[in-house]
Amino acid sequence: MHKEVESVAKRCEICGKGVLVGMQVSHSHIRTKRTWEPNLQRVRALVDGKPKRIRVCTRCLKSGRVVRAI
């Protein structure tokens, strides 16, 4: 039996895109940690034929992977 994983903050519920971590490098090459966060939008979408609020990245919205509820 597999348990369905609940949604995680800052993660697209369609494609799974999440936060990336890396280094910010200054002109003098001082390195500090930084993050890149996906552009997530809360939309009402049809999930299993019923409207539900989900967090979706703009790439999934633009490509039509999400059917928006009216």
C-alpha positions in Angstrom: 0.0 0.0 0.0 1.3 3.4 -1.0 0.3 6.5 1.0 -0.4 9.5 -1.1 2.1 12.3 -0.3 0.6 15.5 0.9 1.6 18.7 -1.0 4.8 20.4 0.1 5.1 24.2 0.3 6.9 25.8 -2.6 6.5 22.8 -4.9 4.3 22.5 -8.0 1.6 19.9 -7.6 1.7 19.0 -11.3 5.3 18.7 -12.3 7.0 18.7 -8.9 9.2 21.7 -9.5 10.6 23.0 -6.3 13.3 25.2 -4.7 16.8 25.1 -6.0 19.8 25.9 -3.8 23.1 27.3 -5.0 25.8 29.9 -4.5 25.7 33.6 -5.2 29.1 34.7 -6.4 30.1 38.3 -6.1 32.6 40.2 -8.2 35.3 39.5 -5.6 34.3 35.8 -5.7 32.8 35.8 -2.2 30.3 33.0 -2.2 27.1 32.9 -0.1 24.1 30.5 -0.2 21.0 31.6 -2.1 17.8 29.9 -3.3 15.8 30.1 -6.5 12.0 29.6 -5.9 9.5 28.6 -8.6 6.8 31.0 -9.7 3.8 29.3 -8.1 0.2 30.4 -8.3 -2.8 29.2 -6.3 -5.5 28.3 -8.8 -8.8 26.6 -8.7 -8.3 23.6 -11.0 -10.3 20.4 -11.8 -8.8 17.5 -10.0 -10.7 14.2 -10.6 -13.6 16.2 -12.0 -14.0 18.4 -8.9 -12.7 21.9 -8.4 -9.8 22.1 -5.9 -7.2 24.8 -5.0 -3.7 23.7 -5.9 -0.3 25.4 -6.2 0.9 25.2 -9.8 4.0 26.7 -11.5 3.4 29.2 -14.3 5.0 26.8 -16.8 2.3 24.2 -16.2 -0.4 26.9 -16.5 1.0 28.2 -19.7 1.5 24.8 -21.3 -2.1 23.7 -20.6 -1.3 20.9 -18.2 -3.9 22.3 -15.8 -7.6 22.6 -16.5 -8.9 25.6 -14.6 -12.3 25.4 -12.8 -14.8 28.1 -13.4 
